[in-house]
Amino acid sequence: MSKKGVVKLSLIKFFVFSKFVPLPEKLYVILRDQRSKYLFWGSFNVLLSWALYFVSFHFITQKQNINVLGLVTISPHIFSLLFSFAITFFTGFFFNYFMVFHANGNHDLGKRLWRYFVSNMGSLVMNYLLLKVLVEILHFYPTPSQIICTAIITIYSFLMQKYFTFRRSNS
């Protein structure tokens, strides 16, 4: 481990864990692993997304179609998907950019945000299509259907973030 890594780990131990939860050294090694961090922060963002979806579906739309400016009618499960996406897009970017993939000032924030947007559009389209099939064709309940969609899309999302959005240049 580099000196910078040791200092960073020591600061994390001191400021975050030492007073509240003493953790064994091996656990710190696991917590530094990129997959573990992606799992932790991604899970947090997914739980936020599910909560927003649930609240939107049951309380904002009240399970009723939404008429948008008299131009288009959106079903409550699709509106809830878009609502939760609009919020968790930004929280997910923050978690991935700063906590998981440790992008820093040497990387162009705008370029990363654009790549994140492109990869998330793929996730959103996949989610939309799966939700349409599960809810409108197979007649599953919307909230569990969204959970199923998330489970399917997670692997695609991790690979896109690692190898497209936050990849490190070889220069």
C-alpha positions as CSV (number, residue, x, y, z in Angstrom):
1,M,0.0,0.0,0.0
2,S,1.3,3.4,-0.9
3,K,2.0,6.1,1.8
4,K,-0.9,8.1,0.5
5,G,-3.2,5.1,0.9
6,V,-2.0,4.5,4.5
7,V,-2.5,8.2,5.4
8,K,-6.0,8.1,3.8
9,L,-6.9,4.9,5.6
10,S,-5.6,6.2,8.9
11,L,-7.7,9.4,8.6
12,I,-10.8,7.4,7.8
13,K,-10.2,5.2,10.8
14,F,-9.6,8.1,13.1
15,F,-12.4,10.4,12.0
16,V,-15.1,7.9,11.2
17,F,-14.7,4.7,13.0
18,S,-12.3,5.0,16.0
19,K,-14.7,6.7,18.4
20,F,-17.8,4.8,17.5
21,V,-17.1,1.4,15.9
22,P,-13.6,-0.2,16.2
23,L,-13.2,-2.4,13.1
24,P,-10.6,-5.1,12.5
25,E,-7.9,-4.3,9.9
26,K,-9.2,-7.0,7.5
27,L,-12.6,-5.3,7.3
28,Y,-10.9,-2.1,6.2
29,V,-9.3,-4.0,3.4
30,I,-12.7,-5.3,2.3
31,L,-14.2,-1.8,2.6
32,R,-11.5,-0.4,0.3
33,D,-12.3,-2.9,-2.5
34,Q,-14.0,-1.2,-5.4
35,R,-16.7,-3.9,-5.7
36,S,-17.5,-3.6,-2.0
37,K,-17.8,0.2,-2.3
38,Y,-20.0,-0.1,-5.4
39,L,-22.2,-2.6,-3.6
40,F,-22.5,-0.4,-0.5
41,W,-23.1,2.9,-2.2
42,G,-25.1,1.3,-5.0
43,S,-27.3,-0.4,-2.5
44,F,-27.8,2.9,-0.7
45,N,-28.9,4.5,-4.0
46,V,-31.1,1.6,-4.9
47,L,-32.9,1.7,-1.6
48,L,-33.4,5.4,-2.0
49,S,-34.7,4.8,-5.5
50,W,-37.1,2.1,-4.3
51,A,-38.4,4.4,-1.5
52,L,-38.9,7.2,-4.0
53,Y,-40.7,4.8,-6.4
54,F,-43.0,3.5,-3.7
55,V,-43.8,7.0,-2.4
56,S,-44.4,8.3,-5.9
57,F,-46.6,5.3,-7.0
58,H,-48.7,5.2,-3.8
59,F,-48.9,8.8,-2.7
60,I,-48.0,11.2,-5.5
61,T,-49.8,9.5,-8.4
62,Q,-52.1,7.6,-6.1
63,K,-52.0,4.8,-8.6
64,Q,-53.6,7.0,-11.2
65,N,-52.5,7.9,-14.7
66,I,-50.7,11.3,-15.0
67,N,-51.7,13.7,-17.8
68,V,-48.7,15.9,-18.7
69,L,-49.8,19.3,-20.1
70,G,-52.6,17.6,-22.0
71,L,-50.0,16.1,-24.4
72,V,-49.3,12.7,-23.0
73,T,-50.7,10.4,-20.4
74,I,-48.2,8.4,-18.3
75,S,-49.0,5.4,-16.3
76,P,-48.3,5.6,-12.5
77,H,-45.6,3.0,-12.6
78,I,-43.7,4.7,-15.4
79,F,-44.1,8.2,-13.8
80,S,-42.7,6.7,-10.6
81,L,-39.8,5.3,-12.5
82,L,-39.0,8.7,-14.1
83,F,-39.5,10.5,-10.8
84,S,-37.1,8.2,-8.8
85,F,-34.6,8.3,-11.7
86,A,-34.6,12.1,-11.8
87,I,-33.4,12.2,-8.2
88,T,-31.2,9.1,-7.9
89,F,-29.3,9.9,-11.2
90,F,-27.5,12.7,-9.3
91,T,-27.0,10.9,-6.0
92,G,-25.7,7.9,-7.9
93,F,-23.3,10.0,-9.9
94,F,-22.0,11.6,-6.7
95,F,-21.5,8.3,-4.9
96,N,-19.7,6.7,-7.9
97,Y,-17.6,9.8,-8.8
98,F,-16.4,10.5,-5.3
99,M,-16.8,7.3,-3.2
100,V,-16.4,4.3,-5.5
101,F,-14.2,5.2,-8.5
102,H,-12.3,8.1,-6.8
103,A,-12.3,10.4,-9.7
104,N,-10.4,13.5,-8.8
105,G,-9.7,17.0,-10.2
106,N,-7.5,15.5,-13.0
107,H,-10.7,14.2,-14.6
108,D,-13.2,16.3,-16.5
109,L,-16.4,16.4,-14.4
110,G,-18.5,17.3,-17.3
111,K,-17.2,14.5,-19.4
112,R,-17.8,12.0,-16.6
113,L,-21.3,13.3,-16.0
114,W,-22.1,13.0,-19.8
115,R,-20.8,9.4,-19.8
116,Y,-22.8,8.6,-16.7
117,F,-25.9,10.1,-18.4
118,V,-25.3,7.9,-21.5
119,S,-24.8,4.7,-19.5
120,N,-27.8,5.5,-17.3
121,M,-30.0,6.1,-20.4
122,G,-29.2,2.5,-21.3
123,S,-30.3,1.4,-17.8
124,L,-33.4,3.5,-18.0
125,V,-34.5,2.1,-21.3
126,M,-33.9,-1.4,-20.1
127,N,-35.8,-0.7,-16.9
128,Y,-38.7,0.9,-18.8
129,L,-39.0,-2.1,-21.2
130,L,-38.8,-4.6,-18.3
131,L,-41.3,-2.7,-16.2
132,K,-43.7,-2.5,-19.2
133,V,-43.5,-6.3,-19.6
134,L,-43.8,-7.2,-15.9
135,V,-46.6,-4.8,-15.1
136,E,-48.6,-4.4,-18.2
137,I,-48.2,-7.9,-19.8
138,L,-47.5,-10.2,-16.9
139,H,-49.6,-8.2,-14.5
140,F,-47.1,-8.2,-11.6
141,Y,-47.4,-5.6,-8.9
142,P,-45.4,-2.4,-9.8
143,T,-43.1,-2.1,-6.7
144,P,-41.8,-5.7,-6.7
145,S,-41.5,-5.5,-10.5
146,Q,-39.2,-2.5,-10.0
147,I,-37.1,-4.5,-7.6
148,I,-36.8,-7.3,-10.2
149,C,-35.7,-4.8,-12.8
150,T,-33.1,-3.3,-10.5
151,A,-31.6,-6.8,-9.8
152,I,-31.4,-7.5,-13.6
153,I,-29.8,-4.1,-14.5
154,T,-27.2,-3.9,-11.7
155,I,-24.5,-6.0,-13.5
156,Y,-24.9,-3.9,-16.7
157,S,-24.7,-0.7,-14.6
158,F,-21.5,-1.8,-12.8
159,L,-19.7,-2.7,-16.0
160,M,-20.8,0.5,-17.7
161,Q,-19.6,2.6,-14.8
162,K,-16.3,0.8,-14.5
163,Y,-15.3,0.4,-18.1
164,F,-17.0,3.5,-19.7
165,T,-18.0,6.2,-17.3
166,F,-15.1,6.2,-14.8
167,R,-12.4,4.3,-16.7
168,R,-9.0,5.6,-16.2
169,S,-7.1,6.8,-19.2
170,N,-3.8,5.1,-20.0
171,S,-1.9,8.4,-20.4
